[in-house]
């Protein structure tokens, strides 16, 4: 073999190896929600659309719609999703061509903030799984308290109707409560004899 042929074969082998490795390492997918019809009100079409796909961390969703009439509102949970409640959204997208990258495993809920559109089916619920080829990092260590602390509410002034309206607010601001702590409320009854 000539030097040029050997060099070309090596180059082709390196390119094939690079292509295979890139396919393994960079497998994030991009999904256009609703495919050719985009993000619009369709009776349960999005649940059928999502059932045919497996979403992984790193994948992206593209929402394409007419921004004059629609938006994409990401809500926190199934309750907000089922009742088309967008009063406390996680995120709102309004460009008409929004890309949402799925950054962590779990359920994602998207609705239209237009209640009529949402109730007509313009909502999407997907489950995102972690790609097994990319290990999940361990959670950060938590401070563990071996036992709780007991606080006497109001300290020496006990539990009573305070003279100052913000007495208990001031009292609690000076404390740092933790899971496992106990709040003890004691009262002293005074008897009066006539």
C-alpha positions in Angstrom: 0.0 0.0 0.0 1.1 3.5 -0.7 1.5 6.1 2.0 -1.5 8.1 0.6 -3.8 5.0 0.6 -2.8 4.2 4.2 -3.3 7.7 5.3 -6.8 7.8 3.6 -7.8 4.5 5.2 -6.7 5.8 8.6 -8.5 9.0 8.1 -11.7 7.1 7.1 -11.3 4.9 10.2 -10.9 7.9 12.5 -14.0 9.6 10.9 -16.1 6.4 11.3 -15.0 6.0 14.9 -15.7 9.7 15.6 -19.2 9.3 14.1 -20.0 6.2 16.3 -18.7 7.9 19.4 -20.7 11.1 18.7 -23.8 9.0 18.2 -23.3 7.5 21.7 -22.4 10.6 23.5 -24.6 13.2 22.0 -28.0 11.5 21.6 -30.2 14.4 22.7 -33.3 14.7 20.5 -35.4 17.7 19.4 -39.1 17.2 19.2 -41.5 19.6 17.5 -44.6 19.4 19.7 -47.6 18.4 17.5 -45.3 17.6 14.6 -46.5 19.4 11.4 -49.6 21.0 13.1 -47.6 22.5 15.9 -49.0 23.8 19.2 -52.8 24.2 18.8 -56.0 23.1 20.4 -56.6 19.4 19.5 -58.7 17.0 21.6 -56.2 14.8 23.4 -53.8 14.8 20.4 -50.8 15.7 22.5 -51.2 12.7 24.9 -51.3 10.4 21.9 -48.3 12.3 20.4 -46.3 11.9 23.6 -47.1 8.2 24.1 -45.1 7.4 20.9 -41.9 9.0 22.3 -39.4 8.5 25.1 -38.1 11.8 26.5 -34.6 12.0 28.1 -32.8 14.6 30.0 -31.1 16.8 27.4 -33.8 16.5 24.8 -35.6 19.7 23.7 -39.2 20.5 22.8 -40.0 23.0 20.1 -43.4 24.7 20.5 -44.5 26.5 17.2 -47.7 28.5 17.3 -49.3 31.9 16.5 -48.1 34.2 19.3 -51.1 36.6 18.7 -53.4 33.9 20.1 -51.4 31.5 22.1 -48.5 30.9 24.5 -47.0 28.0 26.3 -47.3 27.9 30.1 -45.3 25.4 32.1 -47.2 24.5 35.3 -46.0 22.7 38.4 -48.1 19.6 38.6 -51.0 17.4 37.6 -53.6 19.5 39.4 -52.8 22.7 37.6 -52.5 20.7 34.3 -55.9 19.0 34.8 -57.7 22.2 35.8 -55.9 24.4 33.3 -54.8 26.6 36.2 -52.0 29.0 35.1 -52.2 31.3 38.1 -48.7 30.3 39.4 -46.7 29.1 36.4 -43.1 27.7 36.5 -42.4 29.5 33.1 -44.3 31.3 30.3 -43.1 31.3 26.7 -44.6 33.7 24.2 -42.3 34.0 21.1 -44.3 31.6 18.9 -41.2 29.4 18.4 -40.1 28.4 21.8 -37.4 25.8 22.6 -37.6 24.1 26.0 -34.7 21.9 27.1 -35.6 19.1 29.4 -33.0 19.5 32.2 -34.0 16.9 34.8 -36.0 13.7 35.0 -39.7 13.8 36.1 -43.0 15.0 34.8 -43.3 18.2 32.8 -46.7 19.9 32.3 -47.4 22.5 29.6 -50.7 24.2 28.9 -52.1 27.2 27.0 -52.9 30.0 29.4 -56.1 30.5 27.3 -58.6 28.4 29.3 -60.8 27.6 26.3 -57.8 26.4 24.3 -56.4 24.4 27.2 -59.8 22.7 28.0 -60.0 22.0 24.2 -56.9 19.9 24.5 -54.0 22.4 24.1 -51.9 20.8 26.9 -49.0 18.4 27.1 -47.9 16.1 29.9 -44.6 14.2 29.4 -42.4 12.0 31.6 -38.7 12.6 31.2 -36.3 9.8 32.1 -32.6 10.0 32.8 -30.4 8.6 30.1 -28.7 5.5 31.5 -25.5 6.2 29.7 -25.1 9.4 31.7 -25.0 8.5 35.5 -27.1 10.6 37.8 -24.9 12.7 40.1 -25.4 12.0 43.8 -27.5 14.5 45.8 -25.6 17.0 47.8 -25.0 16.0 51.4 -27.6 17.2 53.9 -27.1 18.4 57.4 -28.5 15.7 59.7 -29.5 16.7 63.2 -29.3 13.7 65.6 -32.1 15.1 67.7 -34.5 18.0 67.8 -34.4 21.0 70.1 -37.3 22.0 72.3 -38.4 25.6 72.3 -40.7 27.0 75.0 -42.9 29.3 72.9 -42.5 32.9 74.2 -39.6 31.8 76.5 -40.2 33.1 80.0 -43.3 35.1 78.9 -45.0 31.8 78.1 -47.9 31.3 75.7 -50.3 34.2 76.2 -52.1 37.0 74.4 -49.2 39.4 73.9 -49.3 43.1 74.5 -47.3 43.7 71.3 -49.0 42.4 68.2 -45.7 41.2 66.6 -44.3 39.6 69.8 -44.3 36.0 68.4 -42.9 37.2 65.0 -40.0 38.8 66.8 -39.6 35.8 69.1 -39.4 33.3 66.1 -37.0 35.5 64.1 -34.3 34.9 66.7 -34.6 31.1 66.3 -33.4 28.7 63.6 -35.9 25.8 63.5 -35.1 22.4 62.0 -37.1 19.3 61.3 -37.4 17.3 64.5 -37.6 20.4 66.7 -40.5 20.7 69.2 -42.5 23.7 70.2 -43.8 23.7 73.7 -46.6 26.0 74.7 -47.1 26.4 78.4 -49.5 28.7 80.2 -49.7 29.5 83.9 -53.2 30.0 85.2 -53.6 32.5 87.9 -56.5 32.0 90.3 -58.1 34.9 92.0 -60.1 34.6 95.2 -62.7 37.1 96.1 
